[in-house]
Amino acid sequence: MRRLLAALLALLLAACSGGAPRDTEVVIPAGSSIAKAGQILEEAGATSASAFVNHARFFGGDDPIKPGEYKIEKGMDAGDILALMQSGKTVQRFVTVPEGMPSIMVWERLMAEERLKGEVPVPPEGSVLPDTYAFTTGEKRAAVLKRMQDAMDKTFAELWAERSPRSAVKDRNEALTLASIVEKETGVPAERRTVAGVYTNRLAVGMRLQADPTIIYPITKGKPLGRRIKRSEIQDVNDYNTYSMAGLPKGPIANPGKASIAAVLDPEPNDYLYFVAKGDGGHIFARTLAEHNANVQKWYALRRERGEM
């Protein structure tokens, strides 16, 4: 009899609380009790704490509520809200790191996300795996950044274990450095292994890589230059400029994606040493300097037709 009366009381409390007066969002931290969740809901104006706690006590079953961010829709009562939190159907928010994004821009993107909290330093170049990452409102930026870096660690380890003997890189830093150059040099997925093959061939014979993005990196930290490269910048001697030095730069110039990392660890077995843009986003590849120079002249002619030169 006492249980029946208590149940009737719970129903009365839920009925009195009515449905949520408006759409609202709440964040339930990990480890929250039913009472804590009720308090958060009441403070948000979604339902009364007592209605939520009593509904959970008498009708909630054994399923626990799950932490996360929830959207409480207008009209939902305490029972609806409890069922939602037991289901774990949280609001999904995302931050995306495109392939080839430099770390300074990853940092800017994280810091600009107002739903995150806390400070993070600019991550080391090449330490973040480009992808889309889910987060919860109120989550620490450091936790999101750690997921990005853990993803890179895991992905790199898997790819490194399957590397080809043709690869010219000797360790993680070299692999990510060359992959970041490949990432910046071509936006055509089908060309990645071919471009990686060109650079692998150049490294094998001691030729300079002469990759324009390595000129830009020390100037902008990987952000777009916004103008043509100056001759003085081509001739500048530093730890990144592959026009003035042989071999690889001292480190990555961006955060390469999985496909570019895979490309430098298993480059295409070709005999190309040169490539130049052909005007549609792709490149023309050449084996000899004479072939390359002819391709360059075609590219210049196309640019003149477009009024770019």
C-alpha positions as CSV (number, residue, x, y, z in Angstrom):
1,M,0.0,0.0,0.0
2,R,2.8,2.4,0.9
3,R,4.6,1.7,-2.4
4,L,1.3,2.3,-4.3
5,L,0.9,5.6,-2.5
6,A,4.4,6.6,-3.3
7,A,3.9,5.8,-6.9
8,L,0.8,7.8,-7.1
9,L,2.7,10.7,-5.5
10,A,5.4,10.4,-8.1
11,L,2.8,10.5,-10.9
12,L,1.2,13.5,-9.3
13,L,4.6,15.3,-9.0
14,A,5.3,14.5,-12.7
15,A,1.9,15.7,-13.8
16,C,2.3,18.9,-11.8
17,S,5.7,19.6,-13.3
18,G,4.2,19.6,-16.8
19,G,6.3,19.4,-19.9
20,A,9.5,21.4,-20.6
21,P,8.4,25.0,-21.5
22,R,10.9,25.3,-24.3
23,D,13.8,23.6,-26.0
24,T,16.9,23.6,-23.9
25,E,20.2,21.9,-23.7
26,V,21.8,20.5,-20.6
27,V,25.2,18.8,-19.9
28,I,25.3,15.9,-17.4
29,P,28.8,15.4,-16.2
30,A,30.3,11.9,-15.8
31,G,29.5,10.4,-12.4
32,S,26.4,12.5,-11.8
33,S,23.7,11.0,-9.5
34,I,20.0,11.2,-10.3
35,A,19.7,14.0,-7.7
36,K,22.5,15.9,-9.4
37,A,20.9,15.5,-12.8
38,G,17.6,16.6,-11.4
39,Q,19.2,19.7,-10.0
40,I,20.8,20.5,-13.4
41,L,17.4,20.0,-15.1
42,E,15.6,22.3,-12.7
43,E,18.2,25.0,-13.0
44,A,17.8,24.8,-16.8
45,G,14.0,25.1,-16.4
46,A,13.4,21.7,-18.1
47,T,11.6,20.0,-15.2
48,S,11.5,20.0,-11.4
49,A,14.2,18.1,-9.6
50,S,11.7,16.3,-7.4
51,A,9.6,15.1,-10.4
52,F,12.7,13.8,-12.1
53,V,14.1,12.0,-9.0
54,N,10.8,10.5,-8.1
55,H,10.1,9.3,-11.6
56,A,13.6,7.7,-11.7
57,R,13.0,6.1,-8.3
58,F,9.7,4.5,-9.1
59,F,9.7,4.0,-12.9
60,G,13.2,4.3,-14.0
61,G,14.2,0.7,-14.0
62,D,17.8,-0.4,-13.6
63,D,19.4,1.5,-16.5
64,P,21.7,4.3,-15.3
65,I,21.6,7.8,-16.8
66,K,24.6,8.4,-19.2
67,P,26.7,11.5,-19.1
68,G,26.8,13.9,-22.0
69,E,24.9,16.8,-23.6
70,Y,21.2,16.4,-24.1
71,K,18.6,18.4,-26.0
72,I,15.4,18.7,-24.0
73,E,12.6,19.4,-26.4
74,K,9.6,21.5,-25.5
75,G,6.8,19.4,-24.0
76,M,9.0,16.6,-22.7
77,D,8.1,15.5,-19.1
78,A,10.3,14.0,-16.4
79,G,9.7,10.5,-17.8
80,D,10.6,11.5,-21.3
81,I,13.8,13.2,-20.1
82,L,14.8,10.2,-18.0
83,A,14.3,7.8,-21.0
84,L,16.4,10.1,-23.1
85,M,19.3,10.2,-20.6
86,Q,19.1,6.4,-20.1
87,S,19.3,6.0,-23.9
88,G,22.5,8.0,-24.2
89,K,21.3,9.8,-27.3
90,T,23.5,12.9,-26.7
91,V,23.9,16.0,-28.8
92,Q,26.8,15.5,-31.1
93,R,29.0,18.5,-31.8
94,F,32.0,18.3,-34.1
95,V,35.3,20.1,-34.9
96,T,36.9,19.2,-38.2
97,V,40.6,19.3,-39.0
98,P,41.1,19.1,-42.8
99,E,44.0,17.3,-44.3
100,G,47.1,19.5,-44.5
101,M,45.9,22.0,-41.9
102,P,48.9,23.5,-40.1
103,S,49.0,23.3,-36.3
104,I,48.6,27.0,-35.8
105,M,45.2,26.8,-37.6
106,V,44.2,23.7,-35.6
107,W,44.9,25.7,-32.4
108,E,42.9,28.7,-33.7
109,R,40.0,26.4,-34.5
110,L,40.0,24.9,-31.1
111,M,40.3,28.2,-29.3
112,A,37.5,29.7,-31.4
113,E,35.0,26.9,-30.4
114,E,33.1,28.7,-27.6
115,R,31.6,25.5,-26.3
116,L,35.0,24.2,-25.2
117,K,36.9,25.4,-22.2
118,G,40.5,25.7,-21.1
119,E,43.7,26.7,-22.8
120,V,45.9,24.6,-25.0
121,P,49.3,25.3,-26.6
122,V,49.8,25.2,-30.3
123,P,50.4,21.4,-30.9
124,P,53.6,20.2,-32.5
125,E,53.4,20.2,-36.3
126,G,52.3,16.8,-37.6
127,S,51.0,15.5,-34.2
128,V,47.3,15.8,-35.1
129,L,45.4,13.4,-37.4
130,P,43.1,15.3,-39.7
131,D,39.5,14.1,-39.1
132,T,36.2,15.1,-37.6
133,Y,36.0,14.9,-33.8
134,A,32.9,14.9,-31.6
135,F,32.9,16.8,-28.4
136,T,30.5,17.9,-25.6
137,T,29.8,21.4,-24.5
138,G,32.0,22.3,-21.6
139,E,34.6,19.7,-22.4
140,K,38.2,20.8,-22.1
141,R,40.1,21.7,-25.2
142,A,43.0,19.7,-23.9
143,A,40.8,16.5,-24.0
144,V,39.8,17.1,-27.6
145,L,43.4,17.8,-28.7
146,K,44.5,14.6,-26.9
147,R,42.0,12.6,-29.0
148,M,43.4,14.2,-32.1
149,Q,46.9,13.3,-31.2
150,D,46.1,9.8,-29.9
151,A,44.4,9.2,-33.3
152,M,47.6,10.2,-35.1
153,D,49.7,8.0,-32.8
154,K,47.4,5.0,-33.5
155,T,47.2,5.6,-37.3
156,F,50.9,6.1,-37.7
157,A,51.8,3.0,-35.8
158,E,49.5,0.9,-38.0
159,L,50.8,2.4,-41.2
160,W,54.5,2.2,-40.1
161,A,54.1,-1.5,-39.4
162,E,53.2,-2.1,-43.1
163,R,55.7,0.3,-44.7
164,S,57.4,-0.8,-48.0
165,P,61.1,-1.2,-48.5
166,R,60.8,1.4,-51.2
167,S,60.1,4.1,-48.6
168,A,62.9,6.6,-48.2
169,V,62.0,7.7,-44.6
170,K,63.8,6.2,-41.6
171,D,61.6,7.3,-38.7
172,R,58.4,9.0,-37.7
173,N,59.6,12.5,-38.0
174,E,60.9,11.9,-41.6
175,A,57.7,10.1,-42.5
176,L,55.4,12.9,-41.3
177,T,57.6,15.5,-42.8
178,L,57.6,14.0,-46.2
179,A,53.9,13.2,-45.9
180,S,53.1,16.9,-45.1
181,I,54.9,18.0,-48.2
182,V,53.0,15.5,-50.3
183,E,49.8,16.7,-48.7
184,K,50.6,20.3,-49.6
185,E,51.8,19.6,-53.1
186,T,48.7,17.8,-54.4
187,G,45.0,17.9,-53.7
188,V,44.3,15.0,-56.0
189,P,44.0,11.7,-54.1
190,A,45.1,9.6,-57.0
191,E,48.4,11.5,-57.3
192,R,49.6,11.1,-53.7
193,R,51.6,7.9,-54.3
194,T,53.0,9.3,-57.6
195,V,54.2,12.5,-55.9
196,A,55.6,10.5,-53.0
197,G,57.5,8.4,-55.7
198,V,59.0,11.5,-57.2
199,Y,60.3,12.8,-53.9
200,T,61.5,9.3,-53.0
201,N,63.5,9.2,-56.2
202,R,64.9,12.7,-55.6
203,L,66.0,11.8,-52.1
204,A,67.7,8.6,-53.5
205,V,69.9,10.5,-55.9
206,G,70.6,13.5,-53.7
207,M,68.4,16.0,-55.6
208,R,66.8,18.9,-53.8
209,L,63.1,18.5,-53.3
210,Q,62.3,22.1,-54.3
211,A,58.8,22.0,-52.8
212,D,57.2,25.5,-52.7
213,P,55.3,24.8,-49.5
214,T,58.6,24.5,-47.6
215,I,59.5,28.0,-48.6
216,I,56.2,29.3,-47.2
217,Y,56.2,27.5,-43.9
218,P,58.8,29.6,-42.1
219,I,57.1,32.7,-43.2
220,T,53.5,31.9,-42.2
221,K,53.7,28.8,-40.1
222,G,51.7,27.1,-42.9
223,K,49.0,29.6,-43.4
224,P,48.3,30.7,-47.0
225,L,50.9,33.2,-48.2
226,G,48.4,35.2,-50.2
227,R,50.9,36.4,-52.8
228,R,53.6,35.1,-55.1
229,I,56.8,33.8,-53.5
230,K,59.6,36.3,-53.7
231,R,63.0,35.4,-55.2
232,S,64.7,36.3,-51.9
233,E,62.4,33.8,-50.2
234,I,63.3,31.1,-52.7
235,Q,67.0,31.7,-51.9
236,D,66.6,32.0,-48.1
237,V,68.6,29.5,-46.1
238,N,66.7,27.9,-43.2
239,D,65.7,24.6,-41.8
240,Y,62.7,24.2,-44.1
241,N,63.4,25.6,-47.5
242,T,64.1,22.7,-49.8
243,Y,65.2,25.0,-52.6
244,S,68.3,26.0,-50.6
245,M,69.0,22.6,-48.9
246,A,69.2,19.0,-49.8
247,G,67.1,16.4,-48.0
248,L,64.1,16.8,-45.8
249,P,63.2,19.8,-43.7
250,K,63.7,19.5,-39.9
251,G,60.0,18.7,-39.3
252,P,56.5,18.6,-40.8
253,I,55.0,21.7,-42.4
254,A,51.4,20.7,-41.8
255,N,49.3,17.8,-40.3
256,P,49.2,15.2,-43.1
257,G,46.2,12.9,-43.5
258,K,46.2,9.1,-43.4
259,A,46.4,8.8,-47.2
260,S,49.5,11.0,-47.5
261,I,51.3,9.1,-44.7
262,A,50.4,5.8,-46.4
263,A,51.8,7.2,-49.7
264,V,55.3,8.0,-48.4
265,L,55.5,4.7,-46.6
266,D,54.5,2.9,-49.8
267,P,55.4,5.2,-52.7
268,E,54.6,4.5,-56.3
269,P,57.5,2.7,-58.0
270,N,58.0,5.2,-60.8
271,D,61.1,6.9,-62.4
272,Y,59.7,10.4,-62.4
273,L,61.9,13.2,-61.1
274,Y,59.8,16.2,-61.9
275,F,56.2,17.4,-61.9
276,V,54.4,20.7,-62.7
277,A,50.7,21.8,-62.5
278,K,48.6,21.3,-65.6
279,G,45.8,23.7,-64.7
280,D,43.0,21.4,-63.4
281,G,44.4,20.7,-59.9
282,G,46.5,17.8,-61.1
283,H,50.1,17.6,-62.4
284,I,52.1,16.4,-65.4
285,F,55.0,14.2,-64.4
286,A,58.4,13.9,-66.3
287,R,61.4,11.7,-66.2
288,T,63.9,14.1,-67.7
289,L,64.6,17.8,-67.3
290,A,63.9,18.4,-71.0
291,E,60.4,16.9,-70.7
292,H,59.8,18.9,-67.5
293,N,60.9,22.2,-69.1
294,A,58.5,21.6,-72.0
295,N,55.7,20.9,-69.5
296,V,56.6,24.1,-67.6
297,Q,56.3,26.1,-70.8
298,K,52.8,24.7,-71.4
299,W,51.8,25.7,-67.9
300,Y,53.1,29.2,-68.4
301,A,51.2,29.5,-71.6
302,L,48.0,28.4,-69.9
303,R,48.6,30.9,-67.1
304,R,49.1,33.7,-69.7
305,E,45.9,32.8,-71.3
306,R,44.1,33.1,-68.0
307,G,45.7,36.5,-67.3
308,E,47.7,35.2,-64.4
309,M,51.1,36.2,-65.7
